[in-house]
Amino acid sequence: MSAIRAAAEELTAALSTVDGARVHELGRAIDPPGLVLGAPRLAWEAYSTGLPTSATFPVFLVVGFSERSLTELWDLVPVVAEAIESTDGAISGANPGMYVAANTDLPCYTFDVDFPLTQEMGA
């Protein structure tokens, strides 16, 4: 298994422990509140072996559109952050925005999760 896949599986497992939100696969219909793990930005350190040495995963926390959207997001942000922090990843930020799902824009926060990649992860 690749180190990228191992990191994604570790994050997905942690996200699945969040009470009040379901994990959805990227590109699938979402039933808010939900969490979606996006494709990571990859980086290589100088003199690396040709394999990426770190990945920054976007984690989307998505809620439905209502008068409670902001409150729901603010209530779930610390719970999602706690789940992410139980992994080897580190949150570098969380930005508000809109998540496009089935031609509908839904309120979200996008967490940037920096994850070190080692060859041992994929072993």
N, CA, C and O atoms as a GROMACS GRO file, in nm:
protein
  492
    1MET      N    1   0.085  -0.118   0.000
    1MET     CA    2   0.000   0.000   0.000
    1MET      C    3   0.090   0.124   0.000
    1MET      O    4   0.194   0.126   0.066
    2SER      N    5   0.050   0.226  -0.074
    2SER     CA    6   0.130   0.348  -0.080
    2SER      C    7   0.116   0.427   0.050
    2SER      O    8   0.018   0.412   0.123
    3ALA      N    9   0.215   0.511   0.077
    3ALA     CA   10   0.211   0.595   0.196
    3ALA      C   11   0.095   0.694   0.188
    3ALA      O   12   0.036   0.729   0.290
    4ILE      N   13   0.063   0.739   0.068
    4ILE     CA   14  -0.050   0.833   0.050
    4ILE      C   15  -0.180   0.764   0.088
    4ILE      O   16  -0.261   0.820   0.162
    5ARG      N   17  -0.200   0.644   0.039
    5ARG     CA   18  -0.322   0.568   0.071
    5ARG      C   19  -0.328   0.538   0.221
    5ARG      O   20  -0.435   0.548   0.282
    6ALA      N   21  -0.215   0.503   0.282
    6ALA     CA   22  -0.213   0.474   0.426
    6ALA      C   23  -0.252   0.598   0.506
    6ALA      O   24  -0.327   0.587   0.603
    7ALA      N   25  -0.202   0.714   0.467
    7ALA     CA   26  -0.238   0.839   0.536
    7ALA      C   27  -0.387   0.868   0.518
    7ALA      O   28  -0.455   0.907   0.613
    8ALA      N   29  -0.439   0.849   0.396
    8ALA     CA   30  -0.581   0.873   0.370
    8ALA      C   31  -0.668   0.779   0.452
    8ALA      O   32  -0.771   0.821   0.506
    9GLU      N   33  -0.629   0.654   0.463
    9GLU     CA   34  -0.706   0.558   0.542
    9GLU      C   35  -0.703   0.593   0.690
    9GLU      O   36  -0.803   0.577   0.760
   10GLU      N   37  -0.588   0.641   0.739
   10GLU     CA   38  -0.578   0.681   0.880
   10GLU      C   39  -0.671   0.800   0.907
   10GLU      O   40  -0.741   0.803   1.008
   11LEU      N   41  -0.670   0.899   0.816
   11LEU     CA   42  -0.759   1.014   0.832
   11LEU      C   43  -0.906   0.973   0.823
   11LEU      O   44  -0.987   1.019   0.903
   12THR      N   45  -0.940   0.889   0.727
   12THR     CA   46  -1.079   0.845   0.711
   12THR      C   47  -1.128   0.770   0.835
   12THR      O   48  -1.240   0.791   0.880
   13ALA      N   49  -1.043   0.685   0.890
   13ALA     CA   50  -1.080   0.611   1.011
   13ALA      C   51  -1.105   0.707   1.127
   13ALA      O   52  -1.200   0.689   1.202
   14ALA      N   53  -1.021   0.808   1.141
   14ALA     CA   54  -1.040   0.905   1.249
   14ALA      C   55  -1.167   0.986   1.226
   14ALA      O   56  -1.242   1.011   1.320
   15LEU      N   57  -1.192   1.028   1.103
   15LEU     CA   58  -1.311   1.108   1.073
   15LEU      C   59  -1.440   1.028   1.097
   15LEU      O   60  -1.543   1.085   1.132
   16SER      N   61  -1.433   0.897   1.079
   16SER     CA   62  -1.552   0.815   1.097
   16SER      C   63  -1.595   0.807   1.244
   16SER      O   64  -1.704   0.757   1.274
   17THR      N   65  -1.512   0.856   1.336
   17THR     CA   66  -1.546   0.856   1.478
   17THR      C   67  -1.622   0.982   1.519
   17THR      O   68  -1.667   0.991   1.634
   18VAL      N   69  -1.637   1.078   1.429
   18VAL     CA   70  -1.703   1.205   1.463
   18VAL      C   71  -1.853   1.184   1.477
   18VAL      O   72  -1.920   1.146   1.380
   19ASP      N   73  -1.905   1.208   1.596
   19ASP     CA   74  -2.049   1.199   1.619
   19ASP      C   75  -2.118   1.317   1.550
   19ASP      O   76  -2.074   1.431   1.562
   20GLY      N   77  -2.226   1.288   1.480
   20GLY     CA   78  -2.304   1.394   1.418
   20GLY      C   79  -2.268   1.424   1.275
   20GLY      O   80  -2.328   1.512   1.214
   21ALA      N   81  -2.171   1.352   1.217
   21ALA     CA   82  -2.133   1.372   1.076
   21ALA      C   83  -2.092   1.239   1.016
   21ALA      O   84  -2.024   1.158   1.080
   22ARG      N   85  -2.133   1.217   0.893
   22ARG     CA   86  -2.099   1.094   0.822
   22ARG      C   87  -1.987   1.121   0.722
   22ARG      O   88  -1.979   1.229   0.664
   23VAL      N   89  -1.901   1.023   0.701
   23VAL     CA   90  -1.794   1.034   0.603
   23VAL      C   91  -1.848   0.990   0.467
   23VAL      O   92  -1.909   0.883   0.455
   24HIS      N   93  -1.824   1.074   0.365
   24HIS     CA   94  -1.868   1.044   0.229
   24HIS      C   95  -1.747   1.040   0.137
   24HIS      O   96  -1.650   1.113   0.158
   25GLU      N   97  -1.753   0.956   0.036
   25GLU     CA   98  -1.644   0.950  -0.062
   25GLU      C   99  -1.651   1.070  -0.154
   25GLU      O  100  -1.760   1.117  -0.188
   26LEU      N  101  -1.536   1.118  -0.194
   26LEU     CA  102  -1.527   1.230  -0.287
   26LEU      C  103  -1.602   1.196  -0.416
   26LEU      O  104  -1.582   1.088  -0.473
   27GLY      N  105  -1.687   1.285  -0.460
   27GLY     CA  106  -1.763   1.264  -0.582
   27GLY      C  107  -1.898   1.198  -0.563
   27GLY      O  108  -1.978   1.193  -0.657
   28ARG      N  109  -1.925   1.149  -0.444
   28ARG     CA  110  -2.054   1.086  -0.414
   28ARG      C  111  -2.151   1.190  -0.360
   28ARG      O  112  -2.110   1.297  -0.315
   29ALA      N  113  -2.279   1.158  -0.365
   29ALA     CA  114  -2.380   1.245  -0.305
   29ALA      C  115  -2.353   1.256  -0.155
   29ALA      O  116  -2.307   1.160  -0.093
   30ILE      N  117  -2.382   1.372  -0.100
   30ILE     CA  118  -2.356   1.394   0.042
   30ILE      C  119  -2.487   1.424   0.114
   30ILE      O  120  -2.571   1.499   0.064
   31ASP      N  121  -2.501   1.365   0.231
   31ASP     CA  122  -2.617   1.386   0.316
   31ASP      C  123  -2.568   1.461   0.440
   31ASP      O  124  -2.520   1.399   0.535
   32PRO      N  125  -2.578   1.595   0.439
   32PRO     CA  126  -2.521   1.674   0.549
   32PRO      C  127  -2.588   1.646   0.683
   32PRO      O  128  -2.705   1.606   0.687
   33PRO      N  129  -2.515   1.666   0.793
   33PRO     CA  130  -2.375   1.706   0.796
   33PRO      C  131  -2.284   1.590   0.756
   33PRO      O  132  -2.310   1.474   0.788
   34GLY      N  133  -2.179   1.626   0.687
   34GLY     CA  134  -2.089   1.522   0.637
   34GLY      C  135  -1.945   1.568   0.631
   34GLY      O  136  -1.915   1.686   0.642
   35LEU      N  137  -1.858   1.471   0.613
   35LEU     CA  138  -1.714   1.492   0.598
   35LEU      C  139  -1.668   1.427   0.470
   35LEU      O  140  -1.709   1.315   0.438
   36VAL      N  141  -1.582   1.497   0.397
   36VAL     CA  142  -1.529   1.444   0.271
   36VAL      C  143  -1.378   1.466   0.273
   36VAL      O  144  -1.331   1.576   0.300
   37LEU      N  145  -1.303   1.360   0.243
   37LEU     CA  146  -1.158   1.370   0.232
   37LEU      C  147  -1.124   1.390   0.085
   37LEU      O  148  -1.157   1.307   0.001
   38GLY      N  149  -1.058   1.502   0.055
   38GLY     CA  150  -1.022   1.534  -0.082
   38GLY      C  151  -0.885   1.481  -0.120
   38GLY      O  152  -0.814   1.426  -0.037
   39ALA      N  153  -0.850   1.498  -0.246
   39ALA     CA  154  -0.718   1.458  -0.296
   39ALA      C  155  -0.612   1.551  -0.237
   39ALA      O  156  -0.632   1.672  -0.231
   40PRO      N  157  -0.499   1.496  -0.194
   40PRO     CA  158  -0.398   1.578  -0.127
   40PRO      C  159  -0.306   1.652  -0.224
   40PRO      O  160  -0.283   1.609  -0.337
   41ARG      N  161  -0.255   1.765  -0.175
   41ARG     CA  162  -0.143   1.832  -0.242
   41ARG      C  163  -0.017   1.760  -0.193
   41ARG      O  164   0.001   1.741  -0.073
   42LEU      N  165   0.070   1.721  -0.285
   42LEU     CA  166   0.190   1.645  -0.249
   42LEU      C  167   0.314   1.734  -0.258
   42LEU      O  168   0.319   1.827  -0.338
   43ALA      N  169   0.413   1.704  -0.173
   43ALA     CA  170   0.538   1.780  -0.174
   43ALA      C  171   0.656   1.684  -0.162
   43ALA      O  172   0.646   1.576  -0.104
   44TRP      N  173   0.768   1.726  -0.220
   44TRP     CA  174   0.891   1.649  -0.215
   44TRP      C  175   0.998   1.735  -0.150
   44TRP      O  176   1.015   1.852  -0.186
   45GLU      N  177   1.071   1.679  -0.055
   45GLU     CA  178   1.185   1.748   0.003
   45GLU      C  179   1.304   1.731  -0.090
   45GLU      O  180   1.309   1.637  -0.169
   46ALA      N  181   1.398   1.821  -0.079
   46ALA     CA  182   1.521   1.810  -0.158
   46ALA      C  183   1.589   1.678  -0.125
   46ALA      O  184   1.590   1.633  -0.011
   47TYR      N  185   1.645   1.618  -0.225
   47TYR     CA  186   1.719   1.492  -0.210
   47TYR      C  187   1.631   1.376  -0.166
   47TYR      O  188   1.678   1.282  -0.102
   48SER      N  189   1.503   1.383  -0.199
   48SER     CA  190   1.415   1.270  -0.164
   48SER      C  191   1.438   1.157  -0.262
   48SER      O  192   1.510   1.173  -0.361
   49THR      N  193   1.378   1.044  -0.236
   49THR     CA  194   1.399   0.924  -0.317
   49THR      C  195   1.308   0.921  -0.439
   49THR      O  196   1.296   0.818  -0.504
   50GLY      N  197   1.246   1.032  -0.471
   50GLY     CA  198   1.153   1.036  -0.582
   50GLY      C  199   1.009   1.020  -0.539
   50GLY      O  200   0.917   1.042  -0.617
   51LEU      N  201   0.989   0.980  -0.413
   51LEU     CA  202   0.855   0.966  -0.359
   51LEU      C  203   0.818   1.093  -0.282
   51LEU      O  204   0.907   1.157  -0.225
   52PRO      N  205   0.691   1.130  -0.278
   52PRO     CA  206   0.653   1.248  -0.200
   52PRO      C  207   0.683   1.227  -0.052
   52PRO      O  208   0.673   1.116  -0.001
   53THR      N  209   0.720   1.335   0.015
   53THR     CA  210   0.755   1.327   0.156
   53THR      C  211   0.647   1.384   0.248
   53THR      O  212   0.649   1.363   0.369
   54SER      N  213   0.551   1.457   0.189
   54SER     CA  214   0.440   1.506   0.269
   54SER      C  215   0.317   1.527   0.181
   54SER      O  216   0.327   1.542   0.059
   55ALA      N  217   0.203   1.526   0.246
   55ALA     CA  218   0.076   1.547   0.176
   55ALA      C  219  -0.009   1.641   0.260
   55ALA      O  220  -0.011   1.632   0.382
   56THR      N  221  -0.079   1.731   0.194
   56THR     CA  222  -0.175   1.818   0.262
   56THR      C  223  -0.313   1.782   0.210
   56THR      O  224  -0.347   1.810   0.095
   57PHE      N  225  -0.392   1.720   0.297
   57PHE     CA  226  -0.526   1.674   0.261
   57PHE      C  227  -0.629   1.781   0.294
   57PHE      O  228  -0.626   1.837   0.404
   58PRO      N  229  -0.720   1.810   0.201
   58PRO     CA  230  -0.835   1.892   0.240
   58PRO      C  231  -0.941   1.801   0.301
   58PRO      O  232  -0.976   1.697   0.244
   59VAL      N  233  -0.992   1.840   0.416
   59VAL     CA  234  -1.102   1.770   0.480
   59VAL      C  235  -1.219   1.868   0.484
   59VAL      O  236  -1.211   1.972   0.550
   60PHE      N  237  -1.326   1.834   0.415
   60PHE     CA  238  -1.442   1.922   0.406
   60PHE      C  239  -1.545   1.883   0.512
   60PHE      O  240  -1.590   1.768   0.517
   61LEU      N  241  -1.581   1.978   0.596
   61LEU     CA  242  -1.690   1.963   0.691
   61LEU      C  243  -1.809   2.037   0.629
   61LEU      O  244  -1.806   2.160   0.617
   62VAL      N  245  -1.912   1.964   0.590
   62VAL     CA  246  -2.023   2.018   0.511
   62VAL      C  247  -2.153   2.007   0.589
   62VAL      O  248  -2.184   1.902   0.647
   63VAL      N  249  -2.231   2.116   0.590
   63VAL     CA  250  -2.363   2.115   0.654
   63VAL      C  251  -2.467   2.161   0.553
   63VAL      O  252  -2.434   2.217   0.449
   64GLY      N  253  -2.593   2.137   0.586
   64GLY     CA  254  -2.701   2.181   0.500
   64GLY      C  255  -2.724   2.330   0.513
   64GLY      O  256  -2.681   2.393   0.610
   65PHE      N  257  -2.792   2.388   0.413
   65PHE     CA  258  -2.824   2.530   0.416
   65PHE      C  259  -2.947   2.553   0.502
   65PHE      O  260  -3.055   2.501   0.472
   66SER      N  261  -2.932   2.630   0.610
   66SER     CA  262  -3.045   2.665   0.696
   66SER      C  263  -3.005   2.785   0.780
   66SER      O  264  -2.892   2.834   0.770
   67GLU      N  265  -3.096   2.831   0.862
   67GLU     CA  266  -3.065   2.942   0.953
   67GLU      C  267  -2.966   2.899   1.061
   67GLU      O  268  -2.910   2.984   1.130
   68ARG      N  269  -2.943   2.769   1.076
   68ARG     CA  270  -2.849   2.716   1.176
   68ARG      C  271  -2.716   2.672   1.116
   68ARG      O  272  -2.634   2.611   1.186
   69SER      N  273  -2.692   2.700   0.989
   69SER     CA  274  -2.570   2.652   0.924
   69SER      C  275  -2.443   2.692   0.997
   69SER      O  276  -2.357   2.607   1.024
   70LEU      N  277  -2.430   2.819   1.030
   70LEU     CA  278  -2.308   2.863   1.098
   70LEU      C  279  -2.293   2.800   1.236
   70LEU      O  280  -2.185   2.755   1.273
   71THR      N  281  -2.400   2.797   1.310
   71THR     CA  282  -2.396   2.736   1.444
   71THR      C  283  -2.357   2.590   1.434
   71THR      O  284  -2.277   2.541   1.514
   72GLU      N  285  -2.414   2.520   1.338
   72GLU     CA  286  -2.381   2.378   1.320
   72GLU      C  287  -2.234   2.360   1.284
   72GLU      O  288  -2.167   2.272   1.339
   73LEU      N  289  -2.182   2.443   1.195
   73LEU     CA  290  -2.040   2.436   1.161
   73LEU      C  291  -1.954   2.462   1.284
   73LEU      O  292  -1.862   2.386   1.312
   74TRP      N  293  -1.985   2.569   1.357
   74TRP     CA  294  -1.904   2.604   1.474
   74TRP      C  295  -1.909   2.498   1.582
   74TRP      O  296  -1.811   2.478   1.654
   75ASP      N  297  -2.021   2.427   1.594
   75ASP     CA  298  -2.031   2.319   1.692
   75ASP      C  299  -1.948   2.198   1.650
   75ASP      O  300  -1.892   2.128   1.734
   76LEU      N  301  -1.940   2.173   1.519
   76LEU     CA  302  -1.869   2.054   1.470
   76LEU      C  303  -1.718   2.076   1.451
   76LEU      O  304  -1.642   1.979   1.453
   77VAL      N  305  -1.675   2.200   1.431
   77VAL     CA  306  -1.532   2.226   1.406
   77VAL      C  307  -1.442   2.166   1.514
   77VAL      O  308  -1.347   2.097   1.479
   78PRO      N  309  -1.467   2.190   1.644
   78PRO     CA  310  -1.375   2.132   1.743
   78PRO      C  311  -1.380   1.980   1.750
   78PRO      O  312  -1.279   1.916   1.782
   79VAL      N  313  -1.494   1.921   1.719
   79VAL     CA  314  -1.506   1.775   1.722
   79VAL      C  315  -1.425   1.715   1.607
   79VAL      O  316  -1.354   1.615   1.625
   80VAL      N  317  -1.436   1.776   1.490
   80VAL     CA  318  -1.359   1.729   1.373
   80VAL      C  319  -1.210   1.750   1.398
   80VAL      O  320  -1.129   1.662   1.368
   81ALA      N  321  -1.174   1.866   1.453
   81ALA     CA  322  -1.033   1.894   1.481
   81ALA      C  323  -0.975   1.791   1.577
   81ALA      O  324  -0.862   1.745   1.559
   82GLU      N  325  -1.051   1.755   1.679
   82GLU     CA  326  -1.003   1.654   1.775
   82GLU      C  327  -0.978   1.520   1.706
   82GLU      O  328  -0.879   1.453   1.734
   83ALA      N  329  -1.068   1.481   1.616
   83ALA     CA  330  -1.050   1.355   1.544
   83ALA      C  331  -0.926   1.360   1.456
   83ALA      O  332  -0.848   1.264   1.452
   84ILE      N  333  -0.906   1.471   1.386
   84ILE     CA  334  -0.788   1.485   1.300
   84ILE      C  335  -0.660   1.480   1.383
   84ILE      O  336  -0.562   1.418   1.344
   85GLU      N  337  -0.662   1.546   1.498
   85GLU     CA  338  -0.543   1.551   1.582
   85GLU      C  339  -0.509   1.417   1.645
   85GLU      O  340  -0.401   1.402   1.703
   86SER      N  341  -0.598   1.319   1.636
   86SER     CA  342  -0.567   1.186   1.686
   86SER      C  343  -0.482   1.107   1.585
   86SER      O  344  -0.442   0.994   1.614
   87THR      N  345  -0.456   1.165   1.468
   87THR     CA  346  -0.376   1.101   1.364
   87THR      C  347  -0.234   1.158   1.366
   87THR      O  348  -0.200   1.239   1.453
   88ASP      N  349  -0.153   1.116   1.271
   88ASP     CA  350  -0.019   1.173   1.255
   88ASP      C  351  -0.024   1.307   1.183
   88ASP      O  352   0.080   1.372   1.167
   89GLY      N  353  -0.142   1.349   1.140
   89GLY     CA  354  -0.158   1.475   1.069
   89GLY      C  355  -0.164   1.593   1.164
   89GLY      O  356  -0.190   1.578   1.283
   90ALA      N  357  -0.140   1.711   1.108
   90ALA     CA  358  -0.148   1.836   1.184
   90ALA      C  359  -0.231   1.936   1.104
   90ALA      O  360  -0.210   1.953   0.984
   91ILE      N  361  -0.324   2.002   1.171
   91ILE     CA  362  -0.408   2.100   1.104
   91ILE      C  363  -0.330   2.230   1.089
   91ILE      O  364  -0.280   2.286   1.186
   92SER      N  365  -0.321   2.278   0.964
   92SER     CA  366  -0.251   2.406   0.941
   92SER      C  367  -0.349   2.521   0.922
   92SER      O  368  -0.309   2.637   0.917
   93GLY      N  369  -0.478   2.490   0.912
   93GLY     CA  370  -0.579   2.594   0.899
   93GLY      C  371  -0.714   2.533   0.865
   93GLY      O  372  -0.724   2.416   0.829
   94ALA      N  373  -0.818   2.616   0.877
   94ALA     CA  374  -0.952   2.576   0.837
   94ALA      C  375  -1.021   2.700   0.780
   94ALA      O  376  -1.035   2.800   0.849
   95ASN      N  377  -1.062   2.691   0.655
   95ASN     CA  378  -1.120   2.806   0.586
   95ASN      C  379  -1.268   2.783   0.557
   95ASN      O  380  -1.307   2.674   0.516
   96PRO      N  381  -1.350   2.888   0.577
   96PRO     CA  382  -1.491   2.875   0.542
   96PRO      C  383  -1.508   2.881   0.391
   96PRO      O  384  -1.426   2.940   0.320
   97GLY      N  385  -1.613   2.821   0.343
   97GLY     CA  386  -1.639   2.824   0.200
   97GLY      C  387  -1.767   2.753   0.165
   97GLY      O  388  -1.855   2.734   0.249
   98MET      N  389  -1.776   2.714   0.040
   98MET     CA  390  -1.892   2.641  -0.010
   98MET      C  391  -1.843   2.511  -0.074
   98MET      O  392  -1.742   2.511  -0.145
   99TYR      N  393  -1.912   2.403  -0.050
   99TYR     CA  394  -1.882   2.273  -0.107
   99TYR      C  395  -1.989   2.243  -0.212
   99TYR      O  396  -2.108   2.246  -0.182
  100VAL      N  397  -1.946   2.215  -0.334
  100VAL     CA  398  -2.041   2.186  -0.442
  100VAL      C  399  -2.073   2.036  -0.439
  100VAL      O  400  -1.985   1.952  -0.457
  101ALA      N  401  -2.200   2.006  -0.415
  101ALA     CA  402  -2.246   1.867  -0.409
  101ALA      C  403  -2.374   1.856  -0.489
  101ALA      O  404  -2.474   1.921  -0.459
  102ALA      N  405  -2.371   1.773  -0.593
  102ALA     CA  406  -2.489   1.750  -0.677
  102ALA      C  407  -2.549   1.883  -0.723
  102ALA      O  408  -2.669   1.906  -0.711
  103ASN      N  409  -2.464   1.970  -0.776
  103ASN     CA  410  -2.504   2.100  -0.829
  103ASN      C  411  -2.565   2.193  -0.724
  103ASN      O  412  -2.640   2.284  -0.759
  104THR      N  413  -2.534   2.170  -0.598
  104THR     CA  414  -2.581   2.254  -0.489
  104THR      C  415  -2.460   2.300  -0.408
  104THR      O  416  -2.374   2.219  -0.373
  105ASP      N  417  -2.454   2.429  -0.378
  105ASP     CA  418  -2.348   2.481  -0.292
  105ASP      C  419  -2.392   2.468  -0.147
  105ASP      O  420  -2.499   2.516  -0.109
  106LEU      N  421  -2.309   2.404  -0.066
  106LEU     CA  422  -2.339   2.384   0.075
  106LEU      C  423  -2.231   2.450   0.160
  106LEU      O  424  -2.113   2.446   0.123
  107PRO      N  425  -2.268   2.511   0.274
  107PRO     CA  426  -2.169   2.573   0.362
  107PRO      C  427  -2.070   2.469   0.415
  107PRO      O  428  -2.107   2.356   0.445
  108CYS      N  429  -1.944   2.511   0.426
  108CYS     CA  430  -1.843   2.417   0.475
  108CYS      C  431  -1.727   2.491   0.538
  108CYS      O  432  -1.710   2.612   0.524
  109TYR      N  433  -1.648   2.415   0.608
  109TYR     CA  434  -1.512   2.453   0.646
  109TYR      C  435  -1.421   2.351   0.579
  109TYR      O  436  -1.452   2.232   0.576
  110THR      N  437  -1.308   2.398   0.525
  110THR     CA  438  -1.210   2.308   0.468
  110THR      C  439  -1.086   2.312   0.557
  110THR      O  440  -1.016   2.413   0.565
  111PHE      N  441  -1.060   2.199   0.624
  111PHE     CA  442  -0.940   2.185   0.706
  111PHE      C  443  -0.824   2.146   0.614
  111PHE      O  444  -0.839   2.059   0.528
  112ASP      N  445  -0.709   2.209   0.633
  112ASP     CA  446  -0.587   2.167   0.565
  112ASP      C  447  -0.509   2.082   0.664
  112ASP      O  448  -0.468   2.130   0.770
  113VAL      N  449  -0.489   1.955   0.629
  113VAL     CA  450  -0.423   1.862   0.720
  113VAL      C  451  -0.290   1.819   0.660
  113VAL      O  452  -0.286   1.747   0.560
  114ASP      N  453  -0.181   1.864   0.722
  114ASP     CA  454  -0.046   1.829   0.677
  114ASP      C  455  -0.009   1.694   0.734
  114ASP      O  456  -0.018   1.670   0.855
  115PHE      N  457   0.033   1.606   0.645
  115PHE     CA  458   0.061   1.469   0.685
  115PHE      C  459   0.199   1.430   0.635
  115PHE      O  460   0.224   1.434   0.515
  116PRO      N  461   0.291   1.391   0.725
  116PRO     CA  462   0.422   1.343   0.678
  116PRO      C  463   0.405   1.205   0.614
  116PRO      O  464   0.329   1.122   0.663
  117LEU      N  465   0.476   1.183   0.507
  117LEU     CA  466   0.471   1.052   0.442
  117LEU      C  467   0.605   0.984   0.458
  117LEU      O  468   0.710   1.042   0.430
  118THR      N  469   0.601   0.863   0.505
  118THR     CA  470   0.722   0.783   0.516
  118THR      C  471   0.699   0.652   0.443
  118THR      O  472   0.586   0.605   0.430
  119GLN      N  473   0.807   0.593   0.396
  119GLN     CA  474   0.794   0.466   0.326
  119GLN      C  475   0.741   0.359   0.418
  119GLN      O  476   0.678   0.263   0.371
  120GLU      N  477   0.765   0.372   0.549
  120GLU     CA  478   0.716   0.271   0.644
  120GLU      C  479   0.563   0.270   0.647
  120GLU      O  480   0.503   0.165   0.671
  121MET      N  481   0.499   0.385   0.622
  121MET     CA  482   0.352   0.392   0.626
  121MET      C  483   0.294   0.299   0.522
  121MET      O  484   0.193   0.232   0.547
  122GLY      N  485   0.354   0.294   0.407
  122GLY     CA  486   0.300   0.213   0.299
  122GLY      C  487   0.342   0.068   0.303
  122GLY      O  488   0.298  -0.012   0.220
  123ALA      N  489   0.428   0.034   0.398
  123ALA     CA  490   0.480  -0.104   0.403
  123ALA      C  491   0.377  -0.201   0.453
  123ALA      O  492   0.404  -0.321   0.463
   0.00000   0.00000   0.00000
